[in-house]
Amino acid sequence: MSTNAELLMQLWSSLPVPAILLDAEERIADMNPAAEGFMNNSAKWLVGQPIWDRLAVDAPLEESLGRARQHGTPLFVNDVDVGTGARPPLVCNLQLAPVQNYPGWFIMLISPRELAGRMTQSHSVKSAAKSAIGMAEMLAHEIKNPLAGIAGAAQLLSMSLTKDDLELTDLIVAETRRIVKLLEQVEQFGNLSAPEMKPVNIHDVLDRARRSTQLGAGAHMKFVEEYDPSLPLAYGDPDQLLQVVLNLLKNAAEAADSKAGGVIRLHTFYEHSFRMRRADGSTQKLPLQVEVIDDGPGLPEDIRGDIFDPFVSGRENGTGLGLALVSKIISDHDGWISVDSVPGRTVFRISLPRAPRESEENR
């Protein structure tokens, strides 16, 4: 039978949201494992440090917190950007409550809202992708056969035309091939098989994608690896995850100046606080974080919120299917993908489940 103190420690460690204990001087007195993950640092290192030196909140809290401390009342702050300096801020709700028998002390709960937003986005992307699949399966056969006939007829005509008129038939052939290629890309949504889930070293996937990109679209880019060497194995389909990273690296390379180049950073880390709530009410932990960061011009503001939808593209000749396919693959892995973009810094972040522990022990 556990003592009350042991039970309290277990409850503190089991809290699913980041929780930080603040003393009367607004210094960190303690934090639970979820808060260590959110802060991307250990409690041993952070205890004793001023909270506002380690946590940036985009809201004027000093006056409100002072009144709450004076009257011994809780404080609630909703929908504010909360950052740690190690990554882009997350939209969070903050709950601060006074600690009984400890004058001036507060406990602060941090509830990231980005997860809920991304879940809604994930479901909408899946729905849009299914619509694209249905359209492709219905129209592909009816469209591709006539296109093949049109291209063949144009090639036959070109045999009896003058050099000046050949431009017209060449244009017909080129455009029909472009449309066929577009239809084939749409059909990829339907042809993509379910992921074959197995333990995956995500750093091996990132290295394969980096080497491939450096030989092609990213030859003009500089790559920087910021890997957490202690990261456990992910749980996923290595080939499909490779397809995801290749697409993100290609997009980052194409966004940069083709002559001046740019920098692509590959960043991995572990975060305890990332979870997904399933429709049945159960939760899925997604502690493995992979970020692809570039210093390009950023996503156009008018499409930033819809970038994972089919046929939405920031490039003039883009089909808008690459990121939709990326989002579908990550959704099929029960993972998350999000983007935070401003001029000079675009971060695509993938959150994945870790492999079952027995799989890691048997590797």
C-alpha positions in Angstrom: 0.0 0.0 0.0 1.5 3.3 -1.1 1.8 6.2 1.4 0.0 9.4 0.7 3.3 11.1 -0.3 4.0 8.2 -2.8 0.5 8.5 -4.2 0.9 12.2 -4.6 4.2 11.7 -6.5 2.5 9.1 -8.7 -0.4 11.4 -9.5 2.1 14.3 -10.2 4.0 12.1 -12.6 0.9 10.8 -14.3 -0.6 14.1 -15.2 -1.0 14.1 -19.0 -0.5 17.9 -19.4 2.6 19.9 -18.5 2.5 21.0 -14.8 4.9 23.5 -13.2 5.1 24.5 -9.6 6.1 28.1 -9.0 7.4 29.6 -5.7 6.5 33.0 -4.4 9.3 34.5 -6.4 8.0 33.0 -9.7 10.8 30.5 -9.9 10.4 26.9 -10.9 10.1 24.7 -7.8 9.2 21.5 -9.5 7.8 20.1 -12.8 6.2 16.9 -13.9 7.6 14.7 -16.8 5.1 16.1 -19.3 6.5 19.6 -18.5 10.0 18.4 -18.9 9.0 17.2 -22.4 7.3 20.5 -23.2 10.3 22.6 -22.0 12.7 20.1 -23.7 14.8 20.1 -20.6 15.1 18.3 -17.2 13.6 19.4 -14.0 17.0 19.1 -12.3 18.4 21.7 -14.7 15.4 24.1 -14.6 14.5 24.1 -10.9 15.3 27.4 -9.3 15.3 29.4 -12.6 12.8 32.2 -13.1 9.8 30.8 -15.1 9.6 33.8 -17.4 13.2 33.4 -18.4 12.4 29.9 -19.7 8.8 30.3 -20.9 7.6 33.0 -23.3 3.9 33.8 -23.1 2.4 36.2 -25.6 0.1 37.9 -23.1 0.6 40.5 -20.3 0.5 38.2 -17.3 2.3 40.1 -14.6 -0.6 42.3 -13.5 -3.2 39.5 -13.6 -0.9 37.1 -11.8 -0.2 39.7 -9.2 -3.9 40.2 -8.5 -4.4 36.4 -8.4 -1.6 36.1 -5.9 -2.9 38.9 -3.7 -6.4 37.5 -3.5 -5.5 33.8 -3.6 -7.6 33.1 -6.7 -7.0 31.0 -9.8 -6.1 32.6 -13.2 -7.1 31.3 -16.6 -5.5 32.5 -19.8 -6.9 31.0 -23.1 -5.5 30.8 -26.6 -2.1 32.4 -26.1 1.2 31.6 -27.8 3.6 29.8 -25.5 7.2 29.1 -26.5 10.4 27.9 -24.9 12.9 29.3 -27.4 13.7 25.8 -28.7 10.8 25.6 -31.1 8.0 27.7 -32.6 5.3 28.7 -30.0 2.2 26.6 -29.5 -1.3 27.9 -29.0 -2.1 26.9 -25.4 -4.5 27.4 -22.5 -2.9 28.3 -19.1 -4.4 27.5 -15.8 -2.7 28.9 -12.6 -4.0 28.0 -9.2 -2.7 29.0 -5.7 -1.2 26.2 -3.6 -2.8 25.9 -0.2 -0.6 26.6 2.9 2.1 27.9 0.6 1.5 31.7 0.3 2.4 33.1 -3.1 3.0 29.6 -4.6 1.1 28.6 -7.8 0.7 25.5 -9.9 0.6 26.2 -13.6 -1.0 23.7 -16.1 -0.2 24.2 -19.8 -2.7 22.7 -22.3 -1.5 22.9 -25.9 -4.4 23.5 -28.2 -2.4 22.9 -31.4 -3.0 19.1 -31.0 -6.8 19.5 -31.2 -6.4 21.9 -34.1 -4.2 19.5 -36.0 -6.6 16.6 -35.3 -9.4 18.5 -36.9 -7.1 19.4 -39.8 -6.1 15.7 -40.1 -9.7 14.5 -40.3 -10.5 17.2 -42.9 -7.5 16.3 -45.0 -8.5 12.6 -44.9 -12.0 13.6 -46.1 -10.7 15.8 -48.9 -8.3 13.1 -49.9 -11.1 10.5 -50.1 -13.0 12.9 -52.4 -9.9 13.2 -54.6 -9.7 9.4 -54.7 -13.3 9.0 -55.7 -13.0 11.6 -58.4 -9.8 10.0 -59.8 -11.3 6.5 -59.9 -14.4 7.7 -61.6 -12.8 9.9 -64.2 -9.3 8.5 -64.8 -10.4 5.7 -67.2 -12.8 8.0 -69.2 -10.2 10.8 -69.5 -6.9 8.9 -70.0 -8.1 6.8 -73.0 -9.2 9.8 -75.1 -6.0 11.7 -74.1 -4.0 8.8 -75.5 -5.9 9.0 -78.7 -5.5 12.8 -78.9 -1.7 12.5 -78.4 -1.5 9.7 -81.0 -3.4 11.7 -83.5 -1.2 14.7 -83.0 1.9 12.6 -83.5 0.5 11.2 -86.8 -0.4 14.8 -88.0 3.1 16.0 -87.2 4.5 13.6 -89.9 2.9 15.7 -92.7 3.3 19.2 -91.2 5.8 21.9 -91.9 8.4 22.9 -89.3 6.4 26.0 -88.3 3.2 23.9 -87.6 5.0 21.3 -85.6 5.0 23.6 -82.6 1.2 23.1 -82.4 1.3 19.3 -82.4 4.2 19.3 -80.0 2.1 21.5 -77.7 -0.9 19.1 -77.9 1.3 16.1 -77.0 3.1 17.9 -74.2 -0.2 19.1 -72.6 -1.9 15.7 -72.9 1.1 14.0 -71.2 1.0 16.7 -68.4 -2.7 15.9 -67.8 -2.1 12.2 -67.7 0.7 12.7 -65.2 -1.6 14.8 -63.0 -4.3 12.1 -63.1 -1.7 9.5 -62.1 -0.6 11.6 -59.1 -4.2 11.9 -58.0 -4.6 8.1 -58.3 -1.7 7.6 -55.9 -4.1 8.4 -53.0 -6.1 5.3 -53.9 -3.1 3.1 -54.7 -1.2 3.8 -51.5 -1.4 0.6 -49.4 -1.8 0.6 -45.6 1.5 1.1 -43.8 3.4 -2.0 -42.7 4.1 -1.0 -39.2 7.5 -2.1 -37.7 10.2 -0.6 -35.5 12.0 2.1 -37.5 15.2 4.0 -36.8 14.0 7.5 -37.9 17.6 8.7 -38.3 18.2 6.1 -41.0 15.2 7.3 -42.9 16.3 10.9 -42.6 19.8 10.1 -43.8 18.5 8.2 -46.8 16.3 11.1 -47.7 19.0 13.7 -47.2 21.5 11.8 -49.4 18.9 11.4 -52.2 17.9 15.1 -52.0 21.6 16.2 -52.1 22.0 14.4 -55.4 18.9 16.0 -56.9 16.7 18.9 -56.0 18.8 19.9 -53.0 22.2 20.0 -54.6 22.4 23.7 -54.0 21.3 23.4 -50.3 23.3 23.1 -47.1 22.0 20.4 -44.7 22.4 20.6 -40.9 21.6 17.6 -38.7 20.5 18.1 -35.2 19.7 14.6 -34.0 18.9 13.3 -30.5 21.1 10.3 -30.4 19.0 8.7 -27.5 15.8 8.8 -29.6 14.1 5.4 -29.4 12.8 3.6 -32.4 9.7 4.9 -34.2 6.7 2.7 -35.2 5.9 3.0 -38.9 6.4 2.0 -42.5 10.0 2.9 -43.4 9.3 3.2 -47.1 6.3 5.5 -46.6 8.1 7.6 -44.0 10.9 8.0 -46.5 8.4 9.2 -49.1 7.2 11.8 -46.6 10.6 13.2 -45.8 11.7 13.2 -49.4 8.7 15.3 -50.3 9.3 17.8 -47.4 13.0 18.1 -48.4 12.2 18.6 -52.1 9.7 21.3 -51.2 12.2 23.1 -48.9 14.9 22.9 -51.6 12.5 24.2 -54.3 11.5 27.1 -52.1 15.0 28.4 -51.8 16.8 30.6 -54.4 18.2 28.2 -57.0 21.6 30.1 -57.1 22.1 31.3 -53.6 20.7 28.1 -52.0 19.8 28.0 -48.4 19.9 25.8 -45.2 17.7 22.8 -44.4 17.9 21.7 -40.8 16.8 18.2 -39.7 15.9 18.2 -36.0 14.8 15.3 -33.9 13.8 15.2 -30.2 11.6 13.5 -27.7 8.6 15.1 -26.1 6.5 13.4 -23.5 3.5 15.7 -23.7 2.4 14.9 -27.2 -0.7 12.7 -27.3 -3.6 12.1 -29.7 -7.1 11.3 -28.5 -8.9 8.7 -30.6 -12.6 8.6 -31.4 -13.1 5.9 -28.8 -11.7 8.1 -26.1 -8.3 6.4 -25.8 -5.1 8.3 -26.2 -2.1 7.7 -28.4 1.3 8.9 -27.3 3.3 10.6 -30.0 6.6 11.5 -28.3 9.0 11.2 -31.3 9.4 14.6 -33.0 10.9 15.2 -36.5 11.3 18.7 -37.8 12.3 19.8 -41.3 13.3 23.5 -41.1 14.2 25.8 -44.0 15.2 29.4 -44.2 13.2 30.1 -47.4 10.6 32.8 -48.1 7.8 30.9 -46.2 4.4 29.8 -47.2 2.0 32.3 -48.8 -0.3 33.6 -46.1 -3.5 33.0 -48.0 -2.9 29.2 -48.2 -1.0 28.6 -45.0 -4.0 27.1 -43.2 -4.9 24.8 -46.2 -1.5 23.7 -47.3 -2.3 20.0 -46.6 -5.5 20.0 -48.7 -5.4 18.4 -52.2 -4.8 20.9 -55.1 -3.5 23.7 -52.8 0.0 24.7 -53.8 2.3 27.7 -53.2 4.2 27.1 -56.5 3.1 28.4 -59.8 3.3 25.0 -61.5 2.6 22.8 -58.4 -0.2 20.3 -58.4 -0.9 20.6 -54.7 -0.8 16.8 -54.2 2.5 16.3 -52.6 1.7 17.6 -49.1 -1.8 16.1 -49.2 -0.2 12.7 -49.8 2.3 13.4 -47.0 -0.6 14.3 -44.6 -2.5 11.1 -45.6 0.5 8.9 -44.9 1.1 10.5 -41.5 -2.6 10.2 -40.6 -2.5 6.5 -41.6 0.4 6.1 -39.1 -1.8 7.7 -36.4 0.6 10.5 -36.3 0.5 14.3 -36.6 2.0 16.8 -39.1 1.9 20.5 -38.7 3.6 23.6 -40.2 4.6 26.9 -38.8 5.8 29.3 -41.4 7.1 32.9 -41.4 9.5 34.5 -43.9 12.9 33.1 -43.3 11.7 30.1 -41.2 9.3 27.3 -42.2 9.0 24.3 -39.9 7.2 21.1 -40.8 6.9 19.0 -37.7 6.0 15.3 -37.7 5.0 13.5 -34.4 5.2 9.7 -34.4 4.5 6.9 -31.9 7.5 5.0 -30.6 7.9 1.3 -31.2 6.6 -1.1 -28.6 9.3 -1.6 -25.9 9.5 -5.4 -26.5 10.4 -4.6 -30.2 13.3 -2.4 -29.0 14.5 -5.0 -26.5 14.6 -7.7 -29.3 16.4 -5.7 -31.9 
